[in-house]
């Protein structure tokens, strides 16, 4: 009897197993309806599954019952999961898998944008590139002038891009506008930027068509992102032919907080006594400055950052008056104080949202004295900004944001003219608000579309403007892609016009850009064509009283960039070329002509070689620009005369040595080695009989410096950057 019962139970179990057994089969295809071999199809948390054959088909059986999860997985494609119920009936499953959107493989927006960071794979310049570029003098803008789209302007501060003035390029730090990114300059002498490139982990140089996140820049944006927590505690010292400096960064043991500062002092009197200058300096330039930073990780995904700096400068200069018959010299004395502060907080809200908020305050005061006037100029800017970003699927993202700015500008002039005393006090206040929405949508791993819109409202202008912007990029192959961009960009008139009784309205530009590029680990090739239309440019009707926005113009051209880090061993070089066709009618121009800051052809060759055995880095930078137009009052054809061509060759060398815990760099550089004549334009006397060339204060600039870093070794960074 027991044997009969046992046999009966075994028979029931066999029947149950036969009944519960389920066959799962099908075919796996991609988005193009092509079969995909080698795909793993299996039941989650079990050993049941199979791989697809050459024709993409698969088949396996399952003995389980109830609800299970069916997984489809293959390298390079998004993993799929589907819940199914097993009831003993065969299941046919034909999944369509999509390519995985990997950040290193997908297409990126590139039209009008050049990445220059440590974190992006497809970069053009890194911070170390900036400080080792001959002729750049470790200045961010100096290095950006070696890239296509930039003009070689030496008589005025700022970055002039694609037919735009220096005021049409804005500098942004962690989303906040920097009101005065350059030291205040002397007449006809350009000044350098205020920031060290090592402060930033990322630099985006946009030559046009930039994101809706940014506004009030008609031509270009330099977006800088400050460093997060340092890798270790370190200190620095610097001794050079123009000054001294030092700093310290302290990283807490828990590696969740850091504090740092630096101080610097420069006095050009010893240098000017060694190297003769064309202008007569009554007070040699003296610069003092310092910065403070604080970083705090508030969670595994949140970080609070503060960055602030102060700068002071003092100088006096005399230049021969072109209208003088007895050798009279014009006097210009400057005392400048500039303060900038920036506080930002970034945090994730759940898995999908990123919260970014910031505030900044800056003030700049210039005290200028001439033989006739004493001028006090002040510019203050208070800002607040909020951005919310939401990820969509894996790489697509949607952003919304708003910002507020309160701006104060003031002039106080006291002077004594020929027969009367002159006093003037001018003030301007503006409450400016903006909002934007933008999305980067990855339609496939090869196709991405960015669409955005921005609104700007200025109480001073009493007008709101809407700026639509869009870009699209398509990946042609593993390393190459094409991009298109379109956008409208508005900007308030230059600062001087804010004091006019009749205030002009917004200036406007519209950008059209097409770009093709190929980037791998050792080579970069970018070719870009563009057309930029200017509307509502400021035109002067009568000096200091009336102005309107009846001006107009255009800029079109071609930019080419090639970089090669492999063909010649231990050599890194790049070549950039810009062709520019631009005309505008604005300010006091009577007709539409090529402006004085534009050159038709601009080219730069940068060459760097690192000799590892000698720990020696050497290089040179050659820059060329065709002649620029200038106004000759004796020529009836307005702005038809041109300066001589611009040529400059800068060389540098740096010896690197690790001594215990100290990494040292001995650097030497010379600009315009061959002493090429450089003329930026001409000034004419009141009777138009005499003229004076606008030239650099000296044909060459010599620099030697010793830089010491304690607790930080940059040797590998230098080697990796040159291989």
JOQUIMO-V229111 format. One record per backbone hydrogen bond with DSSP energy under -0.5 kcal/mol. NH is the residue of the N-H (numbers start at 1). CO is the residue of the C=O. If there is no record, write none. Layout:
# JOQUIMO-V229111
nh: [NH | NH]
co: [CO | CO]
This chain:
# JOQUIMO-V229111
nh: [5 | 6 | 7 | 8 | 9 | 10 | 11 | 12 | 13 | 14 | 15 | 16 | 17 | 18 | 19 | 20 | 21 | 22 | 24 | 24 | 25 | 26 | 28 | 29 | 30 | 33 | 36 | 37 | 38 | 39 | 40 | 41 | 41 | 42 | 43 | 44 | 46 | 50 | 52 | 53 | 56 | 58 | 60 | 62 | 66 | 68 | 70 | 70 | 71 | 71 | 72 | 73 | 77 | 78 | 80 | 82 | 84 | 86 | 86 | 87 | 91 | 93 | 93 | 97 | 97 | 100 | 102 | 105 | 106 | 107 | 113 | 114 | 115 | 116 | 118 | 119 | 123 | 124 | 125 | 129 | 130 | 131 | 132 | 133 | 134 | 136 | 139 | 140 | 143 | 144 | 145 | 146 | 147 | 150 | 151 | 153 | 154 | 160 | 161 | 162 | 164 | 168 | 169 | 170 | 172 | 173 | 174 | 174 | 176 | 178 | 179 | 181 | 183 | 186 | 189 | 190 | 194 | 199 | 200 | 201 | 202 | 203 | 204 | 205 | 205 | 206 | 206 | 207 | 207 | 208 | 214 | 216 | 217 | 219 | 220 | 221 | 222 | 223 | 223 | 224 | 224 | 225 | 227 | 234 | 235 | 236 | 237 | 238 | 239 | 240 | 241 | 244 | 245 | 246 | 247 | 248 | 249 | 250 | 251 | 252 | 255 | 258 | 259 | 260 | 261 | 262 | 263 | 264 | 265 | 266 | 267 | 268 | 272 | 273 | 274 | 274 | 275 | 276 | 278 | 280 | 281 | 282 | 282 | 283 | 286 | 287 | 288 | 289 | 290 | 291 | 292 | 293 | 294 | 295 | 296 | 297 | 298 | 298 | 299 | 303 | 304 | 305 | 306 | 307 | 308 | 309 | 310 | 311 | 312 | 313 | 314 | 315 | 316 | 317 | 318 | 319 | 321 | 324 | 330 | 332 | 333 | 334 | 335 | 336 | 337 | 338 | 339 | 340 | 341 | 342 | 343 | 344 | 345 | 346 | 347 | 349 | 350 | 353 | 354 | 355 | 356 | 357 | 358 | 359 | 360 | 361 | 362 | 363 | 364 | 365 | 366 | 367 | 368 | 368 | 369 | 370 | 374 | 375 | 376 | 377 | 378 | 379 | 380 | 381 | 382 | 383 | 384 | 385 | 386 | 387 | 388 | 389 | 390 | 391 | 392 | 393 | 396 | 397 | 398 | 399 | 400 | 401 | 402 | 403 | 404 | 405 | 406 | 407 | 407 | 408 | 409 | 410 | 411 | 412 | 413 | 414 | 415 | 416 | 417 | 417 | 422 | 424 | 426 | 428 | 430 | 432 | 432 | 433 | 434 | 435 | 436 | 437 | 438 | 439 | 440 | 441 | 441 | 442 | 443 | 443 | 444 | 447 | 448 | 449 | 450 | 451 | 452 | 453 | 454 | 455 | 456 | 457 | 458 | 459 | 462 | 463 | 465 | 467 | 468 | 469 | 470 | 471 | 472 | 473 | 474 | 475 | 476 | 476 | 477 | 481 | 482 | 483 | 484 | 485 | 486 | 487 | 488 | 489 | 491 | 497 | 498 | 499 | 500 | 502 | 503 | 507 | 508 | 509 | 510 | 511 | 512 | 513 | 514 | 515 | 516 | 517 | 518 | 519 | 520 | 524 | 525 | 526 | 527 | 528 | 529 | 530 | 531 | 532 | 533 | 534 | 535 | 536 | 537 | 539 | 540 | 541 | 541 | 542 | 545 | 546 | 547 | 548 | 551 | 552 | 553 | 554 | 555 | 556 | 557 | 558 | 559 | 560 | 561 | 562 | 563 | 564 | 565 | 569 | 571 | 572 | 573 | 574 | 575 | 576 | 577 | 578 | 579 | 580 | 581 | 582 | 583 | 584 | 585 | 586 | 587 | 589 | 593 | 593 | 598 | 602 | 603 | 604 | 605 | 606 | 607 | 608 | 609 | 610 | 611 | 611 | 612 | 615 | 616 | 617 | 618 | 619 | 620 | 621 | 622 | 623 | 624 | 625 | 626 | 629 | 629 | 630 | 632 | 633 | 635 | 636 | 638 | 640 | 641 | 643 | 646 | 648 | 650 | 651 | 652 | 653 | 654 | 655 | 656 | 656 | 657 | 659 | 659 | 660 | 662 | 663 | 663 | 664 | 664 | 665 | 666 | 667 | 667 | 668 | 669 | 670 | 671 | 673 | 675 | 680 | 681 | 683 | 685 | 688 | 692 | 694 | 695 | 701 | 703 | 705 | 706 | 707 | 708 | 709 | 710 | 711 | 711 | 714 | 718 | 719 | 720 | 721 | 722 | 722 | 723]
co: [1 | 2 | 3 | 4 | 5 | 6 | 7 | 8 | 9 | 10 | 11 | 12 | 13 | 14 | 15 | 16 | 17 | 62 | 22 | 60 | 91 | 58 | 56 | 95 | 34 | 30 | 28 | 35 | 52 | 36 | 73 | 39 | 50 | 71 | 48 | 69 | 43 | 41 | 39 | 57 | 53 | 26 | 24 | 22 | 86 | 84 | 68 | 82 | 42 | 69 | 80 | 40 | 74 | 98 | 72 | 70 | 68 | 66 | 84 | 85 | 23 | 25 | 91 | 29 | 95 | 76 | 100 | 102 | 102 | 445 | 110 | 205 | 113 | 203 | 201 | 201 | 121 | 115 | 115 | 126 | 126 | 127 | 128 | 130 | 132 | 133 | 136 | 195 | 139 | 140 | 141 | 143 | 144 | 147 | 160 | 151 | 152 | 158 | 159 | 149 | 161 | 165 | 166 | 220 | 222 | 176 | 172 | 224 | 173 | 171 | 177 | 178 | 192 | 189 | 186 | 154 | 181 | 196 | 197 | 225 | 225 | 116 | 223 | 114 | 203 | 204 | 221 | 112 | 205 | 112 | 211 | 490 | 490 | 168 | 168 | 206 | 170 | 204 | 221 | 172 | 222 | 202 | 199 | 249 | 710 | 247 | 708 | 245 | 706 | 243 | 704 | 265 | 238 | 263 | 236 | 261 | 234 | 259 | 249 | 257 | 252 | 295 | 250 | 293 | 248 | 291 | 246 | 289 | 244 | 287 | 242 | 285 | 268 | 269 | 270 | 271 | 271 | 274 | 697 | 318 | 279 | 280 | 316 | 316 | 314 | 266 | 312 | 264 | 310 | 262 | 308 | 260 | 306 | 258 | 304 | 256 | 296 | 302 | 302 | 346 | 296 | 344 | 294 | 342 | 292 | 340 | 290 | 338 | 288 | 336 | 286 | 334 | 283 | 332 | 280 | 330 | 328 | 321 | 319 | 317 | 369 | 315 | 367 | 313 | 365 | 311 | 363 | 309 | 361 | 307 | 359 | 305 | 357 | 303 | 355 | 353 | 348 | 349 | 389 | 347 | 387 | 345 | 385 | 343 | 383 | 341 | 381 | 339 | 379 | 337 | 377 | 335 | 366 | 375 | 333 | 373 | 414 | 368 | 412 | 366 | 410 | 364 | 408 | 362 | 406 | 360 | 404 | 358 | 402 | 356 | 400 | 354 | 398 | 352 | 396 | 391 | 392 | 440 | 390 | 438 | 388 | 436 | 386 | 434 | 384 | 432 | 382 | 405 | 430 | 380 | 428 | 378 | 426 | 376 | 424 | 374 | 422 | 372 | 415 | 420 | 415 | 413 | 411 | 409 | 407 | 405 | 430 | 457 | 403 | 455 | 401 | 453 | 399 | 451 | 397 | 439 | 449 | 440 | 441 | 447 | 447 | 444 | 473 | 441 | 471 | 439 | 469 | 437 | 467 | 435 | 465 | 433 | 463 | 431 | 458 | 458 | 456 | 454 | 466 | 452 | 486 | 450 | 484 | 448 | 482 | 446 | 474 | 480 | 480 | 517 | 474 | 515 | 472 | 513 | 470 | 511 | 468 | 509 | 507 | 494 | 495 | 496 | 497 | 545 | 501 | 491 | 535 | 489 | 533 | 487 | 531 | 485 | 529 | 483 | 527 | 481 | 525 | 479 | 523 | 563 | 518 | 561 | 516 | 559 | 514 | 557 | 512 | 555 | 510 | 553 | 508 | 551 | 551 | 548 | 587 | 539 | 546 | 546 | 542 | 542 | 502 | 539 | 537 | 585 | 534 | 583 | 532 | 581 | 530 | 579 | 528 | 577 | 526 | 575 | 524 | 573 | 522 | 567 | 568 | 608 | 564 | 606 | 562 | 604 | 560 | 602 | 558 | 600 | 556 | 580 | 554 | 593 | 552 | 584 | 538 | 586 | 584 | 591 | 595 | 578 | 624 | 576 | 622 | 574 | 620 | 572 | 618 | 570 | 609 | 616 | 610 | 611 | 611 | 654 | 609 | 652 | 607 | 650 | 605 | 648 | 603 | 646 | 601 | 595 | 598 | 641 | 630 | 631 | 632 | 634 | 636 | 637 | 630 | 628 | 625 | 623 | 621 | 670 | 619 | 668 | 617 | 666 | 615 | 654 | 664 | 657 | 662 | 658 | 659 | 661 | 709 | 657 | 662 | 707 | 655 | 665 | 705 | 653 | 703 | 651 | 701 | 649 | 672 | 694 | 694 | 692 | 690 | 685 | 683 | 681 | 693 | 671 | 669 | 667 | 239 | 665 | 237 | 663 | 235 | 661 | 709 | 712 | 714 | 715 | 716 | 717 | 718 | 719 | 720]
